[in-house]
Amino acid sequence: MSSNTDFVLAVEDLTVSFDGFKAIDNLNLYVDHNELRVIIGPNGAGKTTLLDMICGKTKATSGSIKFHNEEMTALPEFTRVRKGIGRKFQTPSIYENLSVFQNLEVSFPKGRSVLGAVFFKCTAEVKDRVQAIAEEIGLADTLNTEAGLLSHGQKQWLEVGMLLMQDPELLMLDEPIAGMSVREREITAELLKKISNNRSVIVIEHDMEFVKKIAQKVTVMHQGKILAEGSMDDVQNNPQVIEVYLGH
């Protein structure tokens, strides 16, 4: 059943099998404009696999992934990035020996191809964008610092900034606060809320306190399916969810 929707992301009947095991099993997920969605669920629920499929790292066995009503399932990863889907993995992939400024600068879309990078001129447009993003992620004071010298939290924010340089309309983050201090977690919560003012954000997270802080809507996954969806309160009081989390 394919229909036009107003959703940024419409995932329908999505399935992926690895050696006969359905890691994602006939899953439907709809994400609105400027929505901050958190996906939770026990280990092995398929959360990371779902993000891998949305960004194109893993190919679907069947089903549909629409981004702004455009079918994405056959498109390669880099094309999805160009269309506005940004993905941050669990380990930050920043250029440790470049400065914060340079990390943000090389993430500007025009510098993406090798030739683009060679003939890339740091124009006023790029400088302004780097400055704006650095302020947004709280690293405006560290622009000349080598990225390898940043704290763990700052490295995570820098990577978010590198994605924001590309101005994605959908940003996906896999456990963004892993290994962060309490203070860094608070700052990250504020950052994610701010980011979702003008784009959709999907976060996978285990830390329930953090989920409570940021989530507008929570999706609970279990065994490749969606078990429940709603506000944090709805989900926490759902008997099936309690069973999955506490029954093991």
N, C-alpha and C positions, 0 to 999 in steps of 0.2 A: 504494500500500500504506500505509494509514494505521493506525497502531497507537498505543496508549497507551505512553508511555515515562516513565522517571524523570528524563529530562533536563530542565534548565532551558530549554534551547533545542534544538529539533530542526528543522533545515532539510532539506527533502527535495525532490529533483528540481527544484531552483530554477533558473529560466531567465529572463533578461531580454535582449531584443533591441532594439538601437537601429539602425533602418534596415537590418535584415537581419543586422547584426553581433551575434553572441551575446557580450555582455560577461560574462554569467554563464551557464554552459552545463551544465545538468542536475547541479547541485551538491548534495552532501549534507554536512551538518556537524552534529555533536552535541556540546553543551557541558554538562558536569556542574555540579552545585551546587558553589559555592566553588572553582571551577577558574579558574586563570589561564592563558588560552590566548593564544599569540602567533601571528599570521598574517603570514607573510613571502612574498616573491615579487617577481620583477622588475617594473618599471614596466609598467602596462597589463595586469597579471595579473587585475585586477578586485577588488582588496582593498577599496578605498574604496566601490566600487559595492555590494559585499556588505553592508557596514555600512549604507549608504544604504537598502538593501532591508529589512534587519532593523528599522531604526528607522522605516521608512515614508516616507522622503523620495523613494525611487524605487519605483514599483509593479512587481511581478513580472509577467512575461508568462505564466508558468505555474509550478506547483510550490507548495510549502507551507512556511510558517514557523510553527512552533508554539512558544509560550512557556508553560511549565507546561501542556502539552497543549491549550492554547487556540489555535485558528487565528487568526493575526494578519494574513494577507495582504490582507484587505479593509479593515482598520481604518486610520483616519487616524493621522498621526504623534502628535498630542496624546493620543489614546486610549492609544497604546502607552506613552507617557511615564507616564501615570497608572497603567498596569498594572505599571510597574516597570522599563522599559527606558530607560536613560540613555545619552546619546551626547555625546561631546566631539569637536568638529571640530578641524581643524589650527590655525586661528587662534582665539585665545581670545576669547570674547564675554562680557567682564565690563563692568560699569558703571564706567568710568574715574573719573568724578567723584564716585562714592559711596565711602564708607569700606569697608574689608574687612568690618566688622560688617554694614553695610547690604546689601552684595552677598550675604552669606550669608542675612541676614534675609529679603530679598525672594524668595529661592529656596525658602523654606519652602512646602510644597504649599498650605497654606490661603490664601496670598496670591496664588494663580495667576490668578484672574480679575480683571478691572479692578475690579469691585465689591468683590471680596475684598481687593484692595490698598487701596481707599479706606477700608474699615471695619476694616482689619487692625490688631489690637492686638498690640504686642510683649509677649506673655505670658511668664511664667516658663518655660513649656515651650519656647518659641522661643529665649529667652536661653540656656537650658541646652544646647539642641541646637547653637546657634551656637558656644558655648564648646567643646563636645565636638569638633565638627568642626574648629574652628580649631586645637585642640591636635593633632588627628589629622594635619592637613595642614601643621603646623609654622608656623602664622601667628598663634598666640595672642598674641604680643607686638606684632602689627601691627593689631589690631582697629580702632583709630581712625585708621589711616593711609589716605589717599586711594588707591584701587586703582591709579590711573594712575602713582603714584610707586613701585610695587613693581618689583622686578627681573623680567626675563623669566621666570625659573623660578618665582618667587613668583606671578606672574599665572597661570601654568599650574596651579599647585597650588590657587590660589583657585578656578579654574574647576572643578577636580575637586571641591573642597569644595562648590561650588554644586550640583553634581549629587548629592553625598552627602547634602545637606540633604533631598533628595527620597527618600532611602533606597531607591535602585533595587536590584533583585535581579540585574540584568545591567547592567554598565557597559562601554561601548565607547569606546576611545580611539584616535585616529588619529595616529600619530607623536608621542607625548607629549613626547619629549625633543629634538625639533628645536630647534636654536639654544641649547641649554642648555650651561652650563659643565660640566666634569668632576665637580665637587662636586655641582652640582644634579642631574646624572644619577644619582649614587650615592643621593642623598636620594630621588629619584623611584623608583628601584628598590625601596628599603625601603618607601616609601609604597604602592606597588602591591601588594607582598607582603602588607602589613598589611591593605589594603582587601579583598583576596581571601580573607581569613579568614572573612568572613561574607557574601560575594556572589560571583557569577561575573564575571570580567573578561575582555574580549577586547581585545587590543592589536595594532594594526598597527605594525610597526617595521622599519626598514632596518638599524639598527645592530646587527650580530651580537654584539658584546661585551655589549650591553645585553640582547639576547634571551637570551643564555646566563645572565645574572644572574637573570632573572625567570621564564623560561618553565617551566611544568610540562609542557606539551605544545605542540608546534609544528605548525602546519598550513602547508604550502607550496602556494601557488596559482600556476597558470600558465595563461594563455589562458582564464580563466573557469572552470577546473576545479581540483579538488584533485589535486595531483601526488603528495604524500606527507604523512604525518602520523606523529608519534611524539615521542620525546625529541629534544633538540637534537643529541645524538650520533648517533642513528639517522638523522636528517634530513641531517646534515652528511656522513655517509658513504654516502648514497644516490646511486648512480651517475646516476640521472635528474636529481636535484636539482643535482649537480655539473655535469652537461651544460647545464642551463638557465642556471645562474649563470655558468659559465666558458666555455660554448660559444659565447657571442655576442661 
